[in-house]
Amino acid sequence: MKTNFTIKVFINGKKYELKLKKHITLQHVIKLLYGKNKSIVLDYNKKIIQKNMWDDIYIQSNDKIEILTIVGGG
């Protein structure tokens, strides 16, 4: 029997309480918020995380995630 648990995270400076059934990765968070946007830079606990690592890092309570989208223009 799996139990639900709650973690608190900060995404772009805003506090969220996530009720989860299992631990989720940074990749899951990005997919939920942005779909498959390829023009994103991810700052996780004040470190830039390369895209190939997003699926290897599980978020924990009190993590700080900053998501920056890249916009082109002229």
N, C-alpha and C positions, 0 to 999 in steps of 0.2 A: 504494500500500500504506500503510495507516494503522498507526501504531505506538501502543502503549499507553504511558501515562505515569502517574506517581504524584504526587499533591499531598497536602500535610498541611494540614488545617484543624482549627479548634477550634469545636465546636458545643456550646453550653451548658457551656463550660469543659472539655470532654473532647476529647482529641486523636484525630483520625481520619486514617488514610492511605487516600486514595481512589485506586483504580486505574481510570483512565478511558481511553476510546478517543477522546473528544472533550471539549472544554470544556463545562461545564454552568453554568446560571444559578442564581441564588438560587431562582427559581420551581421548578426541577427538584428542588432540595434539599428545599424545603417539601413538594412533592407526594410525594416518596419517604418522608418522615418522617411527614407528617400528612394526606395525601390532600388534600381540598378544604376543610379547616377555615378558615372565614372569620374566626374570632376570634383572630387571631394578630398580635402586634406583633413586628417584626423589627429587631434591632439588628445592624448590619453594620459591623464595625471602629469601634465606638463612635459610630455615627450611626444614627438611626432612619430606616429606608427605607420610603417609602410603597409600598403594594401595587402600584400601577400601574408601579413601576420594577423590580420583582423580575425580570421577564423580560429586562431590559436589562443586568443586572449579571452578569458571569461571575465565578465564584469563582476565586481564585488561591491559591497555596501560602501558608500562614501566616495566612490570613484568620481572623477571629474572628466567629462568628455566634452571637448569643443570640436564642433563640426564646421569646417569652413568650405564653402562652395566657391569654385573658381568661375569667374565671370569674364568673358572676353569682350572686347569692345575697342572703340577707337575714337 
